[in-house]
Amino acid sequence: MDEILEEFVAEIREMLESIGSTIVAWEAHPQDRDKLDAIFRFFHTVKGNCGFFDFPRLEALSHAAEGALADVRSGEREPDAKLVSAVLATVDRIAAMVDGIDNGKETDTGDDSGLIAALAPDGADTGGITELSEDAILQVARTTNLRSVRLPVDLLDRVMSGVSDIVLARNELARRLRELPEDTPLIGHFDRLSALISEVRERMTQTRMQPIDTLFTSFPRLVRDLAQQLGKEVLLDCDSGDVELDREMIELVRDPLIHIIRNAIDHGIESPAERAAQGKHGTGLLQIAARQSGNQILVQINDDGRGIDTDRIVAKCIAAGILTEAQAAGLSPAERHMLICEAGLSTADTVTEISGRGVGMDVVRANIEQLGGSITIDSLRGEGTRIALRLPLTLSITPSLIVEAGGQKFAIPRSYVKEVVDLRSDAVRLSEVGDTVQVRIRDKQFACLRLADLLGLEADETRDISPLAVIRLPGGDIFTLRVDKLLDHEELVIKPLAPSLMATGLYAGTTLTDDGDLILLLDVMGIAKAGGLALDMGSRVVRAAEDEAPQASSAEEVQIVIFTGLDGKQRALRMAVVERIENGDREKISRSAGGDHIVLDNAIFPLAGIASGLDTLAGKLRMLRLNDGGSSLAYACVGHTDIIPVPMHGTSTHAAAGVERILLIDGKPVELLDAHAIFARYGSTPERLAKPLCRLPVGDPWMQQFLRPLIESAGYQVIDDTHEAKADIAICELGAEAPAAAARAIIRVGASAEECAADPHAIYRYDREALLAALGAARRAQA
């Protein structure tokens, strides 16, 4: 009986898969007899099967719908909008009841009298039956499950995994057979076996593939309900192009597509009155098309609505702190469109049940990129919007580039690899500033990460040269990944990793080579983040502009470092004076009449560049460490820094004080600061600046071993009780007698948090942030 019940549920779900779109099509063409007959047969089949299983409620509901449609078929009743809505609501109720049957829930309790009455010729309007909330709308789109093959899906997955293991065993056997003489009789038999295994693997792969129509069939009903609820008229045009996708991919891309369709109808397509006022047809057009291109699927969603108001979105991003005005001014049209994918940004003026909560497109982008795909957005004001999704054909087999780093093999999904370059090429040049590495490839500058360093491995230093993989991220950002060796291109059967390894964010799966070696598939987005590349709109990875003008020859160029000042303006310095780029801490900044200073590497440096903007800045600063060969100073900046060569001829030399000249970079003026003027004003050798003194008890091992390194990192020189000089600050245990007149300020530390709670001036000895804040406050107070 259980098997028969499973067959019953599977059959109804198969019919539900297409009946929604059939009803919507019948509403548009009520004289279409074939559609009417198909809907009638659905309810007739459900009613007949219910009698066998004794589901009286389901039988009564399907019988009422069958009777209403029988009247239409006989010409006794016209298929008006009220009837169509009641039939659709009945389909929803049947789908919910079938889900309950499948989950073992009680389905014979409930009141369907209102719905049955709505199906009657003189029945009341369905009222709220088809008024769908956001959650209900999403559920309607998910109601149609993938077509069942009447086999447990996990069984197919286990079979596929077994076939993959057989392929690996075959490859190992092939390797061993190659070691035997060529005339070995086994080779012919092995070739036949190998061909059969390849065919089985191909057929099993096909069992995972399903037409994308199984996804598209739910959209007519979704569009119909959304348009009706919003008072709009929308015509949906779906073109699947006979495309097939991995069944897992179809399920994973379902929600992103629902979000896009929902936004297109709610935000994009105007009401009939608005469209008429603009000279448009009252019915909006929403087109969804899928095409296969190589090993990728392109899904395009087009609407002919109002388009994206990028000026309004930019203003909202600035107000939300996502962008500064200077950053917004430098955005390209494509980047302005992609702002709608920023987290927390809502383009709706009011919150509705459909959208407008500030979530949606950021989730869409994250989900698509997690699948190894990409999203692009194009729009024209008043004409419409086009959103294109590029998706891998399957998640189970991934074309990959095999590389070696630190003596281990890793795989990079080939869809991310733009090209591979050799450092020995004349078109490639590395630039190193401290721990920051940039690579210039054919006059375009990119960040460079070393894979071995990111994974905590020891790079192969015996090799004279390392190859570079140029990686293009789904959003269009580009960086380079330096590896020890490039090994091969392979199509890999990827299997899940242990949760502990997945949690690192560096790996996306694993596979085995022909000889049984383990290969980890890299999560490219995770690698970029681990390398410190900022992928948000406020601080993007260096991106190669496709229309960038050719640079001047190296003989006419000077390397400069471009950065963003605290006031949001772009500036530059000659690279020759930049010693390194590092992070600084606001708590280690001292401002006084004698000038601004910061503690870096246990030394005090003069600090430039904070005349404005420091008070509104939170968190870490970026510091350019400048050196003239004798003196050093720090220059504060924010965001990403870039190193590029620029020609000096033809640039403006009529600049303000402190500015060497004005450079034209990417069509925008950038101030090249006068390093001579900066050092004339701020320059001073750190060793010439006296550090503030901190007195510690010489006989306290904990303070000497644990606390002393922290104090020195805050820029203090530590002295003990025997030192005669008056200290700027002294630290002693809570309850101990403070040194008499030995320091200008006292910090007391306690052995427990409870002990310190009773004294507002005491600090718990392991409260690191509180200790650093107290040290910084004391230094600033005495400046």
Beta strands, then each sheet from edge to edge (+ up, - down):
strand 1: 209-211
strand 2: 234-239
strand 3: 244-246
strand 4: 284-293
strand 5: 296-303
strand 6: 374-380
strand 7: 384-392
strand 8: 397-405
strand 9: 408-413
strand 10: 417-422
strand 11: 428-433
strand 12: 436-441
strand 13: 444-450
strand 14: 467-472
strand 15: 478-482
strand 16: 485-493
strand 17: 507-512
strand 18: 518-522
strand 19: 557-564
strand 20: 570-574
strand 21: 578-584
strand 22: 589-592
strand 23: 595-600
strand 24: 603-608
strand 25: 621-627
strand 26: 632-647
strand 27: 659-665
strand 28: 668-673
strand 29: 693-695
strand 30: 717-719
strand 31: 729-733
strand 32: 746-750
strand 33: 762-764
sheet 1: 1+ 3-
sheet 2: 2+ 4+ 5- 7+ 6-
sheet 3: 16+ 8- 9+ 18+ 17-
sheet 4: 10+ 14- 15+ 13+ 12- 11+
sheet 5: 21+ 25- 26+ 19- 20+ 28+ 27-
sheet 6: 21+ 25- 26+ 24+ 23- 22+
sheet 7: 30+ 29+ 31+ 32+ 33+
end
